[in-house]
Amino acid sequence: MAQEAIDLDTSLGYLLKEAASALRAAMEDVLRPLGMTITHYSCLELLAQRPGLSNSDLARGAFVTRQSMNVLLQNLEREGVVERPDAPPVGKALPTRLTAKGQHSLDAASAAVRSVEKRMLSGMTDAEQAAALQALRSMVTSLRS
């Protein structure tokens, strides 16, 4: 019995991967001149929205390993972009916070990333954007359950 072939022209999964790849490339293009990677930007954005996250929390939120995030945090701490206490207040986790320098870097990066998202959505009406958001959330929920 032959397996059903996937038609790449009509496969939602393939198109979703293509869109994610195009989004990543566009984000890299606007972040590179700011001296940032997508992971670097994601880390700063997460810290701005949820100050005090641990290395593990940041790694999960940025979709990288704890080891990769730890290396990034050490570099960001050396550059004065984030700060962590010398000793954990409770348990083993070192809560991380943005510094003023980090917030300034994030402001520039957020504006650049927002411009990419606006360009990505420019051909869609508000209703189409809302429907796409709902559809993507539904896909994530279905795959994670």
C-alpha positions in Angstrom: 0.0 0.0 0.0 1.5 3.3 -1.1 1.7 6.1 1.5 -0.1 9.3 0.7 2.4 11.9 -0.5 2.6 15.3 0.9 1.9 18.1 -1.7 4.3 20.8 -0.7 2.2 23.4 -2.5 -0.8 22.7 -0.3 0.8 21.5 2.9 0.1 23.8 5.8 3.0 22.4 7.8 5.4 23.0 5.0 4.1 26.6 4.4 4.3 27.2 8.2 7.9 26.1 8.2 8.6 28.3 5.1 7.0 31.3 6.9 9.0 30.7 10.0 12.2 30.5 8.0 11.4 33.8 6.2 10.5 35.5 9.5 13.7 34.3 11.1 15.8 35.6 8.1 14.1 39.0 8.2 14.6 39.3 12.0 18.2 38.3 11.6 18.7 41.0 9.0 17.3 43.8 11.2 19.0 42.6 14.4 22.5 42.0 13.0 23.3 45.7 12.6 22.3 46.1 16.3 24.8 43.4 17.3 22.1 41.0 18.3 21.0 37.5 17.5 17.4 36.4 17.7 18.1 34.5 21.0 19.8 37.6 22.4 16.7 39.7 21.5 14.3 37.0 22.8 16.2 37.0 26.1 15.9 40.8 26.5 12.2 40.8 25.5 11.4 38.0 28.0 13.3 39.9 30.8 11.5 43.1 30.0 8.1 41.4 30.2 8.9 39.0 33.1 11.8 40.4 35.2 13.6 38.0 37.4 13.4 34.9 35.2 15.9 32.2 35.8 18.3 30.8 33.2 16.0 27.8 32.8 12.9 29.9 32.3 14.8 32.1 29.7 16.0 29.0 27.9 12.5 27.6 27.6 11.1 31.0 26.5 13.8 31.5 23.8 13.7 27.8 22.6 17.4 27.1 23.4 19.3 24.8 25.8 20.0 25.9 29.4 23.7 25.7 28.5 23.3 28.1 25.5 21.3 30.5 27.6 23.9 30.4 30.4 26.7 31.4 27.9 24.5 34.2 26.5 23.7 35.5 30.0 27.3 35.5 31.1 28.2 37.6 28.0 25.3 39.9 28.6 26.2 40.3 32.2 29.8 41.1 31.2 28.5 43.8 28.8 26.3 45.3 31.5 23.1 44.4 29.7 21.7 42.2 32.5 22.4 41.8 36.1 22.2 38.8 38.4 22.9 38.4 42.1 26.1 36.8 43.2 24.2 34.2 45.2 20.6 32.8 44.6 18.1 34.4 47.0 16.3 31.0 47.2 17.2 27.6 45.8 19.7 27.5 42.9 18.2 29.9 40.4 19.8 33.4 39.8 17.0 35.8 38.9 18.1 38.0 36.0 17.1 41.6 35.3 17.7 44.1 32.5 19.9 47.0 33.2 19.3 50.5 31.8 21.7 49.6 29.1 19.8 46.4 28.4 16.5 48.3 28.2 18.0 50.8 25.7 19.3 47.9 23.5 15.9 46.2 23.7 14.1 49.4 22.7 16.0 49.6 19.4 15.7 45.8 18.8 11.9 45.9 19.5 11.4 48.7 17.0 13.3 46.7 14.4 11.4 43.5 15.0 8.1 45.3 15.0 8.9 46.7 11.5 9.4 43.1 10.3 6.1 41.9 11.8 4.3 44.9 10.2 5.8 44.0 6.9 4.8 40.4 7.3 1.2 41.3 8.1 0.9 44.2 5.6 -1.2 42.1 3.1 -3.7 41.0 5.7 -6.8 42.7 7.1 -7.4 42.9 10.8 -9.9 40.1 10.6 -7.4 37.9 8.7 -4.7 38.6 11.3 -7.1 37.6 14.1 -8.1 34.4 12.3 -4.4 33.6 11.7 -3.6 34.1 15.3 -6.5 31.9 16.4 -5.5 29.2 13.9 -1.8 29.2 15.0 -2.8 29.0 18.6 -5.1 26.1 17.8 -2.3 24.3 16.0 0.1 24.7 18.9 -2.5 23.5 21.4 -3.3 20.4 19.2 0.4 19.5 18.8 1.2 19.9 22.5 -1.8 17.9 23.8 
